[in-house]
Amino acid sequence: MDYSLSLAWIFSSDPFKEKFICDDCQIRFQRIDGPTCKGCGRMCASRYCSDCVRWQKMGKTLLNNQALYCYHNEAMRDYFEQYKFAGDYYLRKVFQAEFQQFIRQKYPQRKWKYCIIPVDWQTKISERGFNQVEGLAAKLKTEQWLVMDDARHRIKQSHKNRAERMQTPQPFILKSPAKIKNQSVVLIDDIYTTGRTLYHAQALLLDAGATEVRSVTLAR
């Protein structure tokens, strides 16, 4: 790792920023930059992409998802393969500080409640050993209002094609619904693909009385 420490920094009060991957690897990730869909955050020349137009026709209030990076990028796919599916928990640190700062800036905690998208018990305990979203958002104050309905046999979203994802039944159960009434909530997840999981979560929170539900993801 190459740390280029300037004299200006040495004599400043700025904190030291630790690196977790080198600059050559960092630049391989594609930031979302330029016009984006207002509904899901993908790079798009139109105000709304075809996916979000479809959600609107289904009567959904769009999530106004905000994301940092493109998922359809070799470096990001490799990252999630190693972090999320191979279970390399150390890799949470690569984007942890940046992701958390992004969330705080977009959605100040004085106004918004942060709600983590959960994973099922088998993934968290038996297979991966952790919730990858909790790893990315570890230093944020988050609410555990959603839990996975582990009583239902569930095929993982990563094992489904797009059509199968869209047909997924409600996978969540709501905890402490009384605390959600009149709250503005931000759902935090790792990847926005079809949006099906996030819209399931949004539906439960709105039914419980949340005034507004948006989402933020590391990748889109």
C-alpha positions in Angstrom: 0.0 0.0 0.0 1.4 3.4 -1.0 0.6 6.2 1.4 1.6 9.6 -0.1 1.7 11.8 3.0 2.2 15.5 2.0 3.8 18.1 4.3 0.5 20.0 4.2 -1.3 16.9 5.7 1.5 16.3 8.3 1.0 19.8 9.7 -2.7 19.8 9.5 -5.3 18.4 11.9 -6.9 16.1 9.3 -7.3 12.5 10.5 -5.3 9.7 8.9 -7.4 7.8 6.3 -6.5 4.1 6.2 -6.6 2.3 2.8 -7.9 -1.2 2.5 -7.2 -1.7 -1.2 -4.6 -0.1 -3.5 -5.3 2.8 -5.9 -5.0 0.5 -8.9 -7.8 -1.7 -7.6 -9.9 1.3 -6.4 -10.1 2.9 -9.8 -11.5 -0.3 -11.3 -14.8 0.4 -9.6 -17.3 2.5 -11.6 -18.9 5.4 -9.7 -22.4 6.4 -10.6 -21.9 9.7 -12.2 -24.1 11.8 -14.4 -27.9 11.7 -15.0 -29.7 8.9 -13.1 -33.2 7.5 -12.8 -35.0 9.4 -10.0 -36.6 6.2 -8.9 -33.8 3.7 -8.6 -30.5 5.6 -9.1 -29.2 3.8 -12.1 -27.4 5.8 -14.8 -30.1 6.8 -17.2 -30.8 9.7 -19.6 -34.5 9.6 -18.9 -36.1 10.9 -15.7 -37.4 7.3 -14.9 -36.1 4.1 -16.3 -38.4 1.4 -17.7 -38.2 -0.6 -14.4 -39.5 2.4 -12.4 -42.2 3.2 -14.9 -43.4 -0.4 -14.4 -43.4 0.1 -10.6 -45.4 3.2 -11.0 -48.0 1.4 -13.1 -48.2 -1.2 -10.3 -49.2 1.6 -8.0 -45.9 1.8 -6.0 -44.5 5.0 -4.5 -41.0 5.1 -5.9 -38.1 4.5 -3.5 -35.9 7.3 -4.9 -33.0 4.9 -4.4 -29.5 6.5 -4.1 -26.5 4.4 -5.0 -22.7 5.0 -5.2 -21.4 2.4 -7.7 -22.5 0.4 -10.8 -23.1 -3.2 -10.1 -22.7 -4.3 -13.7 -19.0 -3.8 -13.5 -16.4 -6.6 -13.3 -14.6 -5.1 -10.3 -17.8 -4.7 -8.3 -19.1 -8.2 -9.2 -15.8 -9.6 -8.1 -16.0 -7.7 -4.9 -19.4 -9.0 -4.0 -18.4 -12.5 -5.0 -15.6 -12.4 -2.5 -17.3 -10.4 0.3 -20.9 -11.6 0.1 -20.7 -15.1 -1.2 -17.2 -16.3 -0.2 -17.7 -14.6 3.2 -14.5 -12.5 3.3 -15.8 -10.2 6.1 -12.7 -8.0 6.2 -13.7 -6.6 2.8 -16.6 -4.7 4.5 -13.9 -2.1 5.2 -13.3 -1.3 1.6 -16.5 0.8 1.3 -17.7 1.0 4.9 -16.6 4.6 5.7 -17.6 6.0 2.2 -21.0 4.3 2.3 -21.8 5.5 5.8 -20.8 9.1 5.0 -22.9 8.9 1.9 -25.9 7.8 3.9 -25.4 10.5 6.6 -25.1 13.3 3.9 -28.1 12.2 1.9 -30.3 11.3 4.9 -29.4 13.1 8.1 -30.2 11.0 11.2 -32.0 13.9 12.9 -34.8 13.4 10.3 -34.5 9.8 9.1 -34.5 6.4 10.7 -32.1 3.8 9.2 -33.5 0.3 8.7 -31.3 -2.6 7.6 -32.5 -5.2 5.1 -32.1 -8.5 6.9 -30.8 -11.9 5.7 -32.3 -15.3 6.7 -31.0 -17.2 9.7 -29.3 -19.9 7.7 -27.2 -17.4 5.7 -26.3 -15.3 8.8 -25.5 -18.2 11.1 -24.8 -21.4 9.1 -23.4 -20.2 5.7 -21.9 -16.7 5.5 -21.8 -16.0 9.2 -22.8 -12.3 8.9 -25.3 -9.9 7.3 -23.3 -8.1 4.6 -25.4 -5.0 4.9 -24.7 -4.7 8.7 -21.0 -5.0 7.9 -21.2 -2.0 5.5 -23.3 0.1 7.9 -21.7 -1.1 11.1 -21.2 2.4 12.7 -24.6 3.8 11.9 -27.4 3.7 14.4 -29.9 1.4 12.7 -33.3 0.0 13.5 -34.0 -3.8 13.4 -37.7 -3.4 12.4 -37.5 -6.1 9.7 -36.8 -9.7 10.2 -36.8 -12.5 7.6 -39.7 -15.0 7.7 -37.6 -18.1 8.2 -40.7 -20.3 8.5 -41.2 -20.0 4.8 -39.0 -22.1 2.5 -37.1 -19.4 0.5 -34.9 -19.6 -2.6 -32.2 -17.0 -2.3 -32.6 -13.9 -4.6 -29.1 -14.5 -6.1 -30.3 -17.9 -7.4 -33.2 -16.4 -9.3 -33.6 -14.8 -12.7 -35.4 -11.5 -13.1 -38.8 -13.0 -13.7 -38.5 -15.2 -10.6 -37.3 -12.3 -8.4 -40.4 -10.3 -9.4 -42.7 -13.1 -8.3 -41.1 -13.4 -4.9 -43.7 -13.3 -2.1 -43.4 -11.0 0.9 -40.3 -12.4 2.8 -40.3 -10.1 5.8 -42.1 -9.8 9.2 -42.4 -6.4 10.9 -41.2 -6.0 14.5 -42.4 -3.2 16.8 -44.9 -1.7 14.3 -46.0 0.9 16.8 -42.5 2.6 16.7 -42.8 3.1 12.9 -45.8 5.3 12.9 -45.0 8.9 11.5 -41.4 8.0 10.9 -39.3 8.8 7.8 -37.4 5.6 7.0 -34.3 4.9 4.8 -33.9 1.2 3.9 -30.2 0.2 3.6 -29.2 -2.6 1.3 -26.1 -3.7 -0.6 -27.4 -4.0 -4.1 -30.5 -2.8 -6.0 -31.3 -5.2 -8.8 -35.0 -5.4 -9.6 -36.0 -3.6 -6.4 -38.4 -6.4 -5.4 -36.9 -6.9 -2.0 -36.9 -3.2 -1.2 -40.5 -2.7 -2.3 -41.6 -5.6 -0.1 -39.9 -3.8 2.9 -41.4 -0.5 1.9 -44.9 -2.0 1.8 -44.7 -3.2 5.4 -43.4 0.1 6.7 -46.0 2.2 4.9 -48.8 -0.1 6.2 -47.4 0.4 9.7 -47.7 4.2 9.4 -44.4 5.4 8.1 -44.7 8.8 6.5 -42.0 8.2 3.8 -39.8 5.3 2.9 -36.7 5.7 0.6 -33.7 3.5 0.1 -29.9 3.6 -0.4 -27.6 0.9 -1.7 -23.9 0.6 -2.3 -24.5 -0.6 -5.9 -27.1 -0.4 -8.5 
